[in-house]
Amino acid sequence: AGRTNFEFQRSEPCKLIAKPVERMALQVERVGLKLHVNCPEGLPLIFADPQRISQVLINLLHNAIKFTPPGGEIQVGAWVHDQDVIFMVRDNGVGISEKDQKRIFERFYKADRARAGGGTGLGLSICRHMIEAHSGEIWVESEEGKGSSFFFRIPIAPPQV
């Protein structure tokens, strides 16, 4: 609604991943998926609102769970690229068509109405808003029938003076 208050602080990327992964782990297990986390210790700090980043990761994990059949896998990770930390949530589920990939971050857009089940079509647009508020960017790479990889980048925090 345009009234989001952010509480930015210097944050460790792996700690930002840990809580959402912990929160979604039971759900992942319950639907018969495997969850792998790859976050090397010692990544540079980012300037982020931990609650907002957690919200983004939970949304991406929820979608991965929803669109990955039992026996599938979900990977969560983070690494440094240039002056950013890149976060990733990857699944080997149903994937997203090329034409839908261009639109999934729009408000109320649902890639496949027959498959979408519940949901408002707002989740990814909210994720985009949150990441852009962090001076970051969010994108997807996907192939139908092979899964989807959602990435977002957040700039590394400048050194403290």
Phi, psi and chi 1 to 4 in degrees:
 res  aa     phi    psi   chi1   chi2   chi3   chi4
   1 ALA       -   11.7      -      -      -      -
   2 GLY    78.0    7.7      -      -      -      -
   3 ARG  -116.4   31.2  -64.5 -170.5  -56.1  -88.7
   4 THR   -76.6  127.9  -42.9      -      -      -
   5 ASN   -99.3  128.3  -67.6  -34.3      -      -
   6 PHE  -106.7  143.9  -72.3   84.9      -      -
   7 GLU  -120.6   87.9  -68.0 -177.8   24.9      -
   8 PHE   -75.9  141.7  -70.2   94.1      -      -
   9 GLN  -153.5  161.1   59.1 -166.5   56.0      -
  10 ARG   -68.0  126.0  -63.0  169.5   74.0   76.5
  11 SER  -134.4  144.6  -54.4      -      -      -
  12 GLU   -85.4  124.0  -70.8 -179.5   39.5      -
  13 PRO   -53.1  -43.4  -28.8   36.4      -      -
  14 CYS   -66.5  -33.8  -65.8      -      -      -
  15 LYS   -68.6  -34.4  -77.6 -170.8  178.8  168.9
  16 LEU   -66.3  -31.2  -66.6  174.2      -      -
  17 ILE   -78.4  -35.8  -73.3  174.7      -      -
  18 ALA   -57.7  -47.6      -      -      -      -
  19 LYS   -65.6  -49.5  -81.3 -170.3 -179.9  139.3
  20 PRO   -61.4  -37.8  -14.4   19.1      -      -
  21 VAL   -63.8  -45.1  162.3      -      -      -
  22 GLU   -60.6  -43.1 -166.5  178.2  -54.4      -
  23 ARG   -65.3  -34.3 -178.6  169.3  157.9 -167.8
  24 MET   -95.0   -8.6  -60.1  -59.0  -77.6      -
  25 ALA   -56.9  -43.0      -      -      -      -
  26 LEU   -64.0  -42.6 -168.1   60.0      -      -
  27 GLN   -62.7  -41.8 -162.2  175.0  -22.6      -
  28 VAL   -59.1  -47.6  167.5      -      -      -
  29 GLU   -63.9  -44.0 -159.0  177.0  -61.3      -
  30 ARG   -59.2  -34.2 -159.4  177.9  -55.4  137.7
  31 VAL   -95.4    9.0  -64.2      -      -      -
  32 GLY    77.9   35.0      -      -      -      -
  33 LEU  -110.7  162.5  -58.1  174.6      -      -
  34 LYS  -108.5  144.1  -72.5 -170.1  174.3   71.9
  35 LEU  -124.0  125.9 -179.2   61.0      -      -
  36 HIS  -119.9  136.5  -53.5  -78.7      -      -
  37 VAL  -119.1  130.7  178.2      -      -      -
  38 ASN  -129.2   96.9 -178.9    7.5      -      -
  39 CYS  -136.5  102.0 -167.9      -      -      -
  40 PRO   -66.8  136.9   19.4  -24.9      -      -
  41 GLU   -62.8  153.8  -74.0  -57.3  -47.0      -
  42 GLY    85.1   12.6      -      -      -      -
  43 LEU   -63.9  149.2  -71.5  175.9      -      -
  44 PRO   -63.7  152.6    8.1  -10.6      -      -
  45 LEU   -69.5  151.0  -60.4  178.6      -      -
  46 ILE  -119.6  158.9   59.2  172.6      -      -
  47 PHE   -95.1  106.1 -158.9   54.5      -      -
  48 ALA  -146.8  161.1      -      -      -      -
  49 ASP   -95.2  106.9  179.7  -33.8      -      -
  50 PRO   -54.7  -38.5  -24.4   32.9      -      -
  51 GLN   -65.0  -39.8  -83.5 -167.8  -67.5      -
  52 ARG   -69.7  -42.1  -57.1  -63.5  176.8 -154.3
  53 ILE   -65.5  -38.8  -63.0  -60.3      -      -
  54 SER   -60.3  -43.7 -178.0      -      -      -
  55 GLN   -59.7  -43.0 -157.6  174.4  -20.1      -
  56 VAL   -63.2  -48.7  168.3      -      -      -
  57 LEU   -63.8  -40.7  -72.8  163.7      -      -
  58 ILE   -62.2  -42.2  -75.1  168.4      -      -
  59 ASN   -62.2  -46.0 -170.9  -64.0      -      -
  60 LEU   -65.2  -40.3  -64.8  176.1      -      -
  61 LEU   -64.8  -43.0  -78.3  163.6      -      -
  62 HIS   -58.5  -45.2 -176.8  -94.5      -      -
  63 ASN   -63.5  -42.2  -74.9  -11.0      -      -
  64 ALA   -60.7  -42.1      -      -      -      -
  65 ILE   -63.5  -44.8  -67.3  165.0      -      -
  66 LYS   -63.2  -34.8 -169.5  161.6  131.4 -176.9
  67 PHE  -109.4   16.6  -64.0  113.9      -      -
  68 THR  -118.2  122.9  -56.2      -      -      -
  69 PRO   -70.0  157.5   16.2  -20.0      -      -
  70 PRO   -50.4  141.9  -26.6   33.7      -      -
  71 GLY    93.7  -10.1      -      -      -      -
  72 GLY   -79.6  177.9      -      -      -      -
  73 GLU  -131.2  148.7  -66.0 -172.1    6.8      -
  74 ILE  -125.5  133.9  -62.3  170.9      -      -
  75 GLN  -118.2  137.6  -62.7  172.8   35.6      -
  76 VAL  -125.0  135.3 -178.7      -      -      -
  77 GLY  -157.9  172.8      -      -      -      -
  78 ALA  -152.3  149.4      -      -      -      -
  79 TRP  -159.7  168.6   61.5   89.1      -      -
  80 VAL   -93.7  137.6  175.1      -      -      -
  81 HIS  -141.3  118.8  178.3   74.9      -      -
  82 ASP    53.8 -121.3  -67.2  -26.4      -      -
  83 GLN  -103.4   23.3  -64.2  -56.6  -56.4      -
  84 ASP  -128.7  159.7  -60.3  -48.3      -      -
  85 VAL  -103.6  127.4  172.5      -      -      -
  86 ILE   -98.5  131.0  -49.7  -74.4      -      -
  87 PHE  -108.6  147.1  -67.9   81.5      -      -
  88 MET  -139.7  139.9  175.0 -162.9   73.7      -
  89 VAL  -127.1  115.8  175.6      -      -      -
  90 ARG  -122.2  138.9  170.6  179.3  -72.5  151.1
  91 ASP  -130.2  165.8   64.6   64.0      -      -
  92 ASN  -114.2   43.0   61.5   -6.7      -      -
  93 GLY   -88.2 -145.3      -      -      -      -
  94 VAL   -72.9  -22.1  -63.5      -      -      -
  95 GLY    78.8  176.4      -      -      -      -
  96 ILE  -132.5  133.6  -56.6  162.1      -      -
  97 SER   -63.0  155.1   76.9      -      -      -
  98 GLU   -59.7  -41.6 -152.8  169.6  -48.3      -
  99 LYS   -65.9  -35.0   79.4  172.7  175.2   62.4
 100 ASP   -74.2  -29.2  -73.2  -31.2      -      -
 101 GLN   -57.7  -32.2  -71.8  178.2   43.5      -
 102 LYS   -71.0  -20.2  -65.8  170.6  178.7   55.8
 103 ARG  -116.0   -8.9  -59.1 -161.5   54.0 -155.2
 104 ILE   -63.5  -17.8   57.0  171.8      -      -
 105 PHE   -90.5    3.9  -65.4  102.8      -      -
 106 GLU   -81.1  150.4  -66.9  174.6   15.1      -
 107 ARG   -63.5  137.3  -71.3  170.0   59.6  173.9
 108 PHE    68.3    4.7  -53.0  113.8      -      -
 109 TYR   -82.0  132.0 -172.4   77.6      -      -
 110 LYS  -121.5  127.1  -68.5 -175.6 -178.7 -179.1
 111 ALA   -61.6  -46.2      -      -      -      -
 112 ASP  -138.1  101.6  178.5  -17.2      -      -
 113 ARG   -59.0  -33.6  -59.0 -155.2 -180.0  -80.4
 114 ALA   -68.7  -34.9      -      -      -      -
 115 ARG   -92.2  -21.4 -170.0  178.7   69.7 -152.7
 116 ALA   -63.4  -23.8      -      -      -      -
 117 GLY    59.4 -134.7      -      -      -      -
 118 GLY   -75.2 -171.4      -      -      -      -
 119 GLY   104.1  154.5      -      -      -      -
 120 THR  -100.5  -11.9   58.1      -      -      -
 121 GLY    78.7   17.6      -      -      -      -
 122 LEU  -103.0  -20.1  -80.4  172.3      -      -
 123 GLY   -51.8  -53.0      -      -      -      -
 124 LEU   -72.3  -29.3  -70.4  174.0      -      -
 125 SER   -70.4  -35.8  115.9      -      -      -
 126 ILE   -66.0  -42.4  -69.7  168.7      -      -
 127 CYS   -56.9  -46.5  -71.7      -      -      -
 128 ARG   -59.7  -44.8 -170.3 -171.5   78.1 -149.1
 129 HIS   -59.4  -45.7  166.9   74.1      -      -
 130 MET   -62.8  -45.5  -57.1  -92.9 -171.7      -
 131 ILE   -68.5  -40.2  -63.7  -54.1      -      -
 132 GLU   -64.5  -32.1  -72.1  175.3   -6.8      -
 133 ALA   -67.5  -18.1      -      -      -      -
 134 HIS   -95.2   14.1  -76.1   77.0      -      -
 135 SER    60.4   31.3  -58.0      -      -      -
 136 GLY  -111.9 -165.8      -      -      -      -
 137 GLU  -149.4  146.1  177.8 -173.9   14.6      -
 138 ILE  -127.3  142.3 -173.3  167.8      -      -
 139 TRP  -153.5  169.3   70.1   96.0      -      -
 140 VAL  -129.5  147.7   65.3      -      -      -
 141 GLU  -128.2  127.5  -65.7  171.7    7.8      -
 142 SER  -153.2  153.9 -176.2      -      -      -
 143 GLU  -136.7  128.0 -162.2  176.5  -33.4      -
 144 GLU   -56.0  134.0  -77.1 -174.9  -82.6      -
 145 GLY    81.7   -7.2      -      -      -      -
 146 LYS  -120.7  -10.6  -66.1 -167.3  175.8  174.9
 147 GLY   113.4  179.1      -      -      -      -
 148 SER  -134.2  146.8  -57.6      -      -      -
 149 SER  -124.2  118.6  -61.4      -      -      -
 150 PHE  -102.3  132.8  -77.4   84.8      -      -
 151 PHE  -125.8  147.2  -57.9   92.3      -      -
 152 PHE  -142.9  149.7   61.9   90.9      -      -
 153 ARG  -119.8  141.9   64.1  168.3 -172.5   79.5
 154 ILE  -129.2  131.8  -52.4  -88.7      -      -
 155 PRO   -60.2  144.3  -19.3   29.4      -      -
 156 ILE   -64.4  139.8  -66.2  169.3      -      -
 157 ALA   -68.1  140.1      -      -      -      -
 158 PRO   -66.0  153.4   16.1  -21.3      -      -
 159 PRO   -60.5  147.6   -7.1   13.7      -      -
 160 GLN   -77.0  144.3  -82.3 -176.6  -55.2      -
 161 VAL   -94.2      - -126.9      -      -      -
